[in-house]
Amino acid sequence: MSRGLEVGIHLRPGLRDEAFVAQALGNLAAFRLQQLRKEGLEWQILRVEGSPGQHYYRLVIRHPERALDIGIHQDLSTTLNELSNETEEELSRHLSDAESQGLRPVALRSVQEPVDYWRDDFWHWLG
């Protein structure tokens, strides 16, 4: 089974509801990609917890039956760029419209990222 495609979702600081924005962007991007490519896709939106107090979001997309082709990167990039300038209210409206077209949004999942000790500052202090 292929791992699929993983894409970081980078958000502007100061959003009222960061979790909603990440979830809406992930669901809308994956749903639009599914419609564009006319094939069923599966996806998850992850809140990845790293160092204490730090996190980022990730969209993971895969095809249930085969490996994804190279063109999907460009299609997803275009879709995310189109959505990136939307306000929270516009994203909410787009999400409602997509749900009326058949989107079943997936919930945001929280996962822990293991600490990378090789990139830890401790190693900079050794001579």
GUKOLBA-177229 format. One record per atom (N, C-alpha, C): atom name; z, x, y; residue number from 0. Coordinates in steps of 0.2 Angstrom, whole numbers. Atoms other than C-alpha are relative to their C-alpha. Layout:
REM residues N
<atom:CA up:Z east:X north:Y n:NUM>
...
***
This chain:
REM residues 127
<atom:N up:0 east:4 north:-6 n:0>
<atom:CA up:0 east:0 north:0 n:0>
<atom:C up:0 east:4 north:6 n:0>
<atom:N up:1 east:-4 north:-6 n:1>
<atom:CA up:-5 east:7 north:17 n:1>
<atom:C up:6 east:-2 north:5 n:1>
<atom:N up:-5 east:1 north:-5 n:2>
<atom:CA up:8 east:9 north:30 n:2>
<atom:C up:-2 east:-4 north:6 n:2>
<atom:N up:3 east:4 north:-5 n:3>
<atom:CA up:-4 east:2 north:43 n:3>
<atom:C up:0 east:4 north:6 n:3>
<atom:N up:0 east:-3 north:-7 n:4>
<atom:CA up:-4 east:6 north:62 n:4>
<atom:C up:7 east:-1 north:3 n:4>
<atom:N up:-6 east:1 north:-4 n:5>
<atom:CA up:11 east:9 north:72 n:5>
<atom:C up:-1 east:2 north:7 n:5>
<atom:N up:1 east:-1 north:-7 n:6>
<atom:CA up:11 east:8 north:91 n:6>
<atom:C up:6 east:-1 north:4 n:6>
<atom:N up:-5 east:1 north:-5 n:7>
<atom:CA up:24 east:11 north:104 n:7>
<atom:C up:-1 east:-5 north:5 n:7>
<atom:N up:0 east:5 north:-5 n:8>
<atom:CA up:28 east:-3 north:116 n:8>
<atom:C up:4 east:3 north:6 n:8>
<atom:N up:-3 east:-3 north:-6 n:9>
<atom:CA up:33 east:6 north:133 n:9>
<atom:C up:1 east:-5 north:5 n:9>
<atom:N up:-1 east:5 north:-5 n:10>
<atom:CA up:41 east:-6 north:145 n:10>
<atom:C up:3 east:3 north:7 n:10>
<atom:N up:-3 east:-2 north:-7 n:11>
<atom:CA up:45 east:-5 north:164 n:11>
<atom:C up:7 east:-1 north:0 n:11>
<atom:N up:-7 east:2 north:-2 n:12>
<atom:CA up:63 east:-3 north:169 n:12>
<atom:C up:1 east:-6 north:4 n:12>
<atom:N up:-2 east:6 north:-5 n:13>
<atom:CA up:71 east:-18 north:177 n:13>
<atom:C up:-2 east:-6 north:-2 n:13>
<atom:N up:2 east:7 north:3 n:14>
<atom:CA up:64 east:-32 north:166 n:14>
<atom:C up:6 east:-4 north:-1 n:14>
<atom:N up:-6 east:4 north:1 n:15>
<atom:CA up:75 east:-47 north:166 n:15>
<atom:C up:2 east:-1 north:-8 n:15>
<atom:N up:-1 east:1 north:7 n:16>
<atom:CA up:73 east:-50 north:147 n:16>
<atom:C up:-5 east:5 north:-4 n:16>
<atom:N up:4 east:-5 north:4 n:17>
<atom:CA up:66 east:-34 north:139 n:17>
<atom:C up:-1 east:-1 north:-7 n:17>
<atom:N up:1 east:2 north:7 n:18>
<atom:CA up:68 east:-40 north:121 n:18>
<atom:C up:-5 east:-5 north:0 n:18>
<atom:N up:5 east:5 north:0 n:19>
<atom:CA up:58 east:-55 north:125 n:19>
<atom:C up:-7 east:3 north:2 n:19>
<atom:N up:6 east:-3 north:-2 n:20>
<atom:CA up:44 east:-45 north:134 n:20>
<atom:C up:-3 east:4 north:-6 n:20>
<atom:N up:2 east:-4 north:5 n:21>
<atom:CA up:43 east:-33 north:119 n:21>
<atom:C up:-2 east:-5 north:-6 n:21>
<atom:N up:1 east:5 north:6 n:22>
<atom:CA up:43 east:-48 north:106 n:22>
<atom:C up:-7 east:-3 north:2 n:22>
<atom:N up:6 east:4 north:-2 n:23>
<atom:CA up:29 east:-57 north:116 n:23>
<atom:C up:-6 east:4 north:0 n:23>
<atom:N up:6 east:-4 north:0 n:24>
<atom:CA up:18 east:-42 north:119 n:24>
<atom:C up:-2 east:2 north:-7 n:24>
<atom:N up:2 east:-2 north:7 n:25>
<atom:CA up:19 east:-37 north:100 n:25>
<atom:C up:-3 east:-6 north:-3 n:25>
<atom:N up:3 east:6 north:3 n:26>
<atom:CA up:16 east:-55 north:94 n:26>
<atom:C up:-7 east:-2 north:3 n:26>
<atom:N up:6 east:1 north:-4 n:27>
<atom:CA up:2 east:-58 north:107 n:27>
<atom:C up:-5 east:5 north:-2 n:27>
<atom:N up:5 east:-5 north:2 n:28>
<atom:CA up:-7 east:-42 north:103 n:28>
<atom:C up:-2 east:0 north:-7 n:28>
<atom:N up:2 east:1 north:7 n:29>
<atom:CA up:-6 east:-44 north:85 n:29>
<atom:C up:-4 east:-6 north:-2 n:29>
<atom:N up:4 east:6 north:1 n:30>
<atom:CA up:-12 east:-62 north:85 n:30>
<atom:C up:-7 east:0 north:3 n:30>
<atom:N up:6 east:-1 north:-3 n:31>
<atom:CA up:-26 east:-58 north:97 n:31>
<atom:C up:-5 east:5 north:-4 n:31>
<atom:N up:3 east:-5 north:4 n:32>
<atom:CA up:-31 east:-43 north:86 n:32>
<atom:C up:-3 east:-4 north:-6 n:32>
<atom:N up:2 east:4 north:6 n:33>
<atom:CA up:-31 east:-55 north:71 n:33>
<atom:C up:-6 east:-5 north:1 n:33>
<atom:N up:5 east:4 north:-2 n:34>
<atom:CA up:-42 east:-67 north:80 n:34>
<atom:C up:-7 east:3 north:1 n:34>
<atom:N up:6 east:-4 north:-1 n:35>
<atom:CA up:-54 east:-54 north:86 n:35>
<atom:C up:-3 east:2 north:-6 n:35>
<atom:N up:2 east:-3 north:6 n:36>
<atom:CA up:-56 east:-46 north:69 n:36>
<atom:C up:-2 east:-5 north:-5 n:36>
<atom:N up:1 east:5 north:5 n:37>
<atom:CA up:-56 east:-63 north:60 n:37>
<atom:C up:2 east:2 north:-7 n:37>
<atom:N up:-3 east:-2 north:7 n:38>
<atom:CA up:-45 east:-57 north:46 n:38>
<atom:C up:8 east:0 north:1 n:38>
<atom:N up:-7 east:1 north:0 n:39>
<atom:CA up:-27 east:-60 north:42 n:39>
<atom:C up:4 east:7 north:0 n:39>
<atom:N up:-4 east:-6 north:0 n:40>
<atom:CA up:-14 east:-47 north:47 n:40>
<atom:C up:7 east:-1 north:0 n:40>
<atom:N up:-7 east:1 north:0 n:41>
<atom:CA up:4 east:-44 north:45 n:41>
<atom:C up:3 east:5 north:5 n:41>
<atom:N up:-3 east:-4 north:-5 n:42>
<atom:CA up:15 east:-37 north:59 n:42>
<atom:C up:8 east:-1 north:0 n:42>
<atom:N up:-7 east:0 north:-2 n:43>
<atom:CA up:33 east:-33 north:64 n:43>
<atom:C up:1 east:3 north:7 n:43>
<atom:N up:-1 east:-3 north:-7 n:44>
<atom:CA up:40 east:-29 north:81 n:44>
<atom:C up:7 east:3 north:-1 n:44>
<atom:N up:-7 east:-4 north:1 n:45>
<atom:CA up:55 east:-16 north:80 n:45>
<atom:C up:3 east:2 north:6 n:45>
<atom:N up:-4 east:-4 north:-5 n:46>
<atom:CA up:68 east:-11 north:92 n:46>
<atom:C up:3 east:6 north:-4 n:46>
<atom:N up:-2 east:-6 north:4 n:47>
<atom:CA up:71 east:7 north:86 n:47>
<atom:C up:6 east:3 north:4 n:47>
<atom:N up:-6 east:-3 north:-3 n:48>
<atom:CA up:89 east:13 north:90 n:48>
<atom:C up:0 east:7 north:-1 n:48>
<atom:N up:0 east:-7 north:1 n:49>
<atom:CA up:90 east:31 north:93 n:49>
<atom:C up:7 east:3 north:2 n:49>
<atom:N up:-6 east:-2 north:-3 n:50>
<atom:CA up:103 east:41 north:102 n:50>
<atom:C up:4 east:-5 north:3 n:50>
<atom:N up:-4 east:5 north:-3 n:51>
<atom:CA up:118 east:31 north:108 n:51>
<atom:C up:-2 east:-2 north:7 n:51>
<atom:N up:2 east:3 north:-6 n:52>
<atom:CA up:112 east:19 north:121 n:52>
<atom:C up:-7 east:1 north:2 n:52>
<atom:N up:7 east:0 north:-1 n:53>
<atom:CA up:94 east:23 north:119 n:53>
<atom:C up:-4 east:-3 north:-5 n:53>
<atom:N up:4 east:4 north:5 n:54>
<atom:CA up:80 east:13 north:111 n:54>
<atom:C up:-7 east:0 north:3 n:54>
<atom:N up:7 east:2 north:-2 n:55>
<atom:CA up:62 east:9 north:111 n:55>
<atom:C up:-3 east:-5 north:-5 n:55>
<atom:N up:3 east:6 north:4 n:56>
<atom:CA up:50 east:-4 north:104 n:56>
<atom:C up:-6 east:3 north:-3 n:56>
<atom:N up:5 east:-2 north:4 n:57>
<atom:CA up:37 east:-2 north:91 n:57>
<atom:C up:-3 east:-6 north:-3 n:57>
<atom:N up:4 east:5 north:4 n:58>
<atom:CA up:23 east:-13 north:84 n:58>
<atom:C up:-3 east:3 north:-6 n:58>
<atom:N up:3 east:-2 north:6 n:59>
<atom:CA up:18 east:-11 north:66 n:59>
<atom:C up:-4 east:-5 north:-3 n:59>
<atom:N up:5 east:4 north:2 n:60>
<atom:CA up:2 east:-19 north:60 n:60>
<atom:C up:-3 east:2 north:-7 n:60>
<atom:N up:3 east:-2 north:7 n:61>
<atom:CA up:-5 east:-19 north:42 n:61>
<atom:C up:-4 east:-6 north:-2 n:61>
<atom:N up:4 east:5 north:4 n:62>
<atom:CA up:-18 east:-28 north:32 n:62>
<atom:C up:3 east:-1 north:-7 n:62>
<atom:N up:-4 east:1 north:6 n:63>
<atom:CA up:-10 east:-36 north:17 n:63>
<atom:C up:-4 east:2 north:-6 n:63>
<atom:N up:4 east:-2 north:6 n:64>
<atom:CA up:-25 east:-31 north:5 n:64>
<atom:C up:-3 east:7 north:0 n:64>
<atom:N up:4 east:-6 north:-1 n:65>
<atom:CA up:-33 east:-15 north:12 n:65>
<atom:C up:3 east:4 north:6 n:65>
<atom:N up:-2 east:-5 north:-5 n:66>
<atom:CA up:-31 east:0 north:23 n:66>
<atom:C up:-4 east:-2 north:6 n:66>
<atom:N up:3 east:2 north:-6 n:67>
<atom:CA up:-35 east:-3 north:41 n:67>
<atom:C up:-6 east:5 north:2 n:67>
<atom:N up:5 east:-4 north:-2 n:68>
<atom:CA up:-51 east:4 north:48 n:68>
<atom:C up:1 east:3 north:7 n:68>
<atom:N up:-1 east:-3 north:-6 n:69>
<atom:CA up:-52 east:16 north:63 n:69>
<atom:C up:-1 east:-4 north:6 n:69>
<atom:N up:1 east:4 north:-6 n:70>
<atom:CA up:-59 east:4 north:75 n:70>
<atom:C up:6 east:-5 north:3 n:70>
<atom:N up:-5 east:4 north:-2 n:71>
<atom:CA up:-43 east:-6 north:75 n:71>
<atom:C up:4 east:3 north:6 n:71>
<atom:N up:-4 east:-3 north:-5 n:72>
<atom:CA up:-35 east:7 north:86 n:72>
<atom:C up:-3 east:-2 north:7 n:72>
<atom:N up:3 east:1 north:-6 n:73>
<atom:CA up:-47 east:4 north:100 n:73>
<atom:C up:1 east:-8 north:2 n:73>
<atom:N up:-1 east:7 north:-1 n:74>
<atom:CA up:-46 east:-15 north:98 n:74>
<atom:C up:7 east:-2 north:3 n:74>
<atom:N up:-7 east:2 north:-2 n:75>
<atom:CA up:-27 east:-15 north:99 n:75>
<atom:C up:1 east:3 north:7 n:75>
<atom:N up:-1 east:-3 north:-7 n:76>
<atom:CA up:-27 east:-3 north:114 n:76>
<atom:C up:-3 east:-4 north:6 n:76>
<atom:N up:3 east:4 north:-5 n:77>
<atom:CA up:-39 east:-14 north:124 n:77>
<atom:C up:5 east:-7 north:1 n:77>
<atom:N up:-4 east:6 north:-1 n:78>
<atom:CA up:-28 east:-30 north:120 n:78>
<atom:C up:7 east:2 north:3 n:78>
<atom:N up:-6 east:-2 north:-4 n:79>
<atom:CA up:-12 east:-21 north:125 n:79>
<atom:C up:-1 east:1 north:7 n:79>
<atom:N up:2 east:-1 north:-7 n:80>
<atom:CA up:-20 east:-15 north:141 n:80>
<atom:C up:-1 east:-7 north:4 n:80>
<atom:N up:1 east:7 north:-3 n:81>
<atom:CA up:-25 east:-33 north:145 n:81>
<atom:C up:7 east:-3 north:1 n:81>
<atom:N up:-7 east:3 north:-1 n:82>
<atom:CA up:-7 east:-39 north:142 n:82>
<atom:C up:5 east:3 north:4 n:82>
<atom:N up:-5 east:-4 north:-3 n:83>
<atom:CA up:2 east:-25 north:151 n:83>
<atom:C up:1 east:-2 north:7 n:83>
<atom:N up:-1 east:2 north:-7 n:84>
<atom:CA up:0 east:-32 north:168 n:84>
<atom:C up:2 east:-7 north:1 n:84>
<atom:N up:-2 east:6 north:0 n:85>
<atom:CA up:6 east:-49 north:164 n:85>
<atom:C up:8 east:-1 north:2 n:85>
<atom:N up:-7 east:1 north:-1 n:86>
<atom:CA up:23 east:-56 north:171 n:86>
<atom:C up:3 east:-3 north:-6 n:86>
<atom:N up:-4 east:3 north:6 n:87>
<atom:CA up:37 east:-62 north:160 n:87>
<atom:C up:-2 east:-8 north:-1 n:87>
<atom:N up:2 east:7 north:0 n:88>
<atom:CA up:32 east:-80 north:165 n:88>
<atom:C up:-7 east:-1 north:-3 n:88>
<atom:N up:7 east:0 north:3 n:89>
<atom:CA up:13 east:-77 north:161 n:89>
<atom:C up:0 east:2 north:-8 n:89>
<atom:N up:-1 east:-2 north:7 n:90>
<atom:CA up:18 east:-69 north:144 n:90>
<atom:C up:3 east:-6 north:-4 n:90>
<atom:N up:-3 east:6 north:3 n:91>
<atom:CA up:29 east:-85 north:140 n:91>
<atom:C up:-6 east:-5 north:-1 n:91>
<atom:N up:5 east:5 north:1 n:92>
<atom:CA up:14 east:-96 north:144 n:92>
<atom:C up:-5 east:2 north:-5 n:92>
<atom:N up:5 east:-3 north:5 n:93>
<atom:CA up:2 east:-85 north:134 n:93>
<atom:C up:3 east:-1 north:-7 n:93>
<atom:N up:-3 east:1 north:7 n:94>
<atom:CA up:14 east:-86 north:119 n:94>
<atom:C up:0 east:-7 north:-2 n:94>
<atom:N up:1 east:7 north:2 n:95>
<atom:CA up:15 east:-105 north:120 n:95>
<atom:C up:-7 east:-2 north:-2 n:95>
<atom:N up:7 east:2 north:2 n:96>
<atom:CA up:-4 east:-106 north:120 n:96>
<atom:C up:-1 east:2 north:-7 n:96>
<atom:N up:2 east:-3 north:7 n:97>
<atom:CA up:-5 east:-94 north:105 n:97>
<atom:C up:3 east:-4 north:-5 n:97>
<atom:N up:-3 east:3 north:5 n:98>
<atom:CA up:8 east:-104 north:96 n:98>
<atom:C up:-4 east:-7 north:-1 n:98>
<atom:N up:3 east:6 north:1 n:99>
<atom:CA up:-2 east:-120 north:99 n:99>
<atom:C up:-7 east:1 north:-4 n:99>
<atom:N up:6 east:-2 north:4 n:100>
<atom:CA up:-17 east:-110 north:91 n:100>
<atom:C up:1 east:2 north:-7 n:100>
<atom:N up:-2 east:-2 north:6 n:101>
<atom:CA up:-7 east:-106 north:76 n:101>
<atom:C up:4 east:6 north:-1 n:101>
<atom:N up:-4 east:-5 north:0 n:102>
<atom:CA up:3 east:-91 north:80 n:102>
<atom:C up:7 east:-2 north:-3 n:102>
<atom:N up:-7 east:1 north:2 n:103>
<atom:CA up:19 east:-90 north:70 n:103>
<atom:C up:4 east:7 north:2 n:103>
<atom:N up:-3 east:-6 north:-2 n:104>
<atom:CA up:29 east:-77 north:80 n:104>
<atom:C up:5 east:3 north:-4 n:104>
<atom:N up:-5 east:-3 north:4 n:105>
<atom:CA up:39 east:-64 north:71 n:105>
<atom:C up:6 east:2 north:5 n:105>
<atom:N up:-6 east:-2 north:-4 n:106>
<atom:CA up:57 east:-60 north:77 n:106>
<atom:C up:0 east:7 north:0 n:106>
<atom:N up:-2 east:-7 north:-1 n:107>
<atom:CA up:62 east:-44 north:84 n:107>
<atom:C up:5 east:3 north:-5 n:107>
<atom:N up:-5 east:-4 north:5 n:108>
<atom:CA up:70 east:-32 north:71 n:108>
<atom:C up:3 east:6 north:3 n:108>
<atom:N up:-3 east:-6 north:-2 n:109>
<atom:CA up:82 east:-19 north:75 n:109>
<atom:C up:1 east:5 north:-6 n:109>
<atom:N up:-1 east:-5 north:5 n:110>
<atom:CA up:82 east:-3 north:65 n:110>
<atom:C up:3 east:7 north:3 n:110>
<atom:N up:-2 east:-6 north:-2 n:111>
<atom:CA up:90 east:14 north:66 n:111>
<atom:C up:-4 east:6 north:-1 n:111>
<atom:N up:4 east:-6 north:1 n:112>
<atom:CA up:81 east:30 north:69 n:112>
<atom:C up:4 east:6 north:-2 n:112>
<atom:N up:-4 east:-6 north:2 n:113>
<atom:CA up:88 east:45 north:60 n:113>
<atom:C up:0 east:5 north:5 n:113>
<atom:N up:-1 east:-5 north:-5 n:114>
<atom:CA up:94 east:59 north:71 n:114>
<atom:C up:-4 east:6 north:-3 n:114>
<atom:N up:4 east:-6 north:2 n:115>
<atom:CA up:82 east:74 north:71 n:115>
<atom:C up:4 east:6 north:2 n:115>
<atom:N up:-5 east:-6 north:-1 n:116>
<atom:CA up:94 east:89 north:70 n:116>
<atom:C up:-4 east:6 north:3 n:116>
<atom:N up:4 east:-5 north:-2 n:117>
<atom:CA up:80 east:101 north:73 n:117>
<atom:C up:-2 east:0 north:7 n:117>
<atom:N up:2 east:1 north:-7 n:118>
<atom:CA up:76 east:94 north:90 n:118>
<atom:C up:6 east:0 north:4 n:118>
<atom:N up:-6 east:1 north:-4 n:119>
<atom:CA up:94 east:93 north:95 n:119>
<atom:C up:2 east:6 north:4 n:119>
<atom:N up:-1 east:-6 north:-5 n:120>
<atom:CA up:100 east:104 north:110 n:120>
<atom:C up:5 east:5 north:-3 n:120>
<atom:N up:-4 east:-5 north:4 n:121>
<atom:CA up:112 east:113 north:98 n:121>
<atom:C up:-4 east:6 north:-1 n:121>
<atom:N up:4 east:-6 north:2 n:122>
<atom:CA up:98 east:124 north:93 n:122>
<atom:C up:-2 east:4 north:6 n:122>
<atom:N up:2 east:-3 north:-6 n:123>
<atom:CA up:94 east:129 north:110 n:123>
<atom:C up:6 east:5 north:2 n:123>
<atom:N up:-6 east:-4 north:-2 n:124>
<atom:CA up:112 east:137 north:112 n:124>
<atom:C up:0 east:6 north:-5 n:124>
<atom:N up:0 east:-5 north:5 n:125>
<atom:CA up:109 east:148 north:97 n:125>
<atom:C up:-5 east:6 north:2 n:125>
<atom:N up:3 east:-5 north:-3 n:126>
<atom:CA up:103 east:165 north:102 n:126>
<atom:C up:-6 east:3 north:-3 n:126>
***
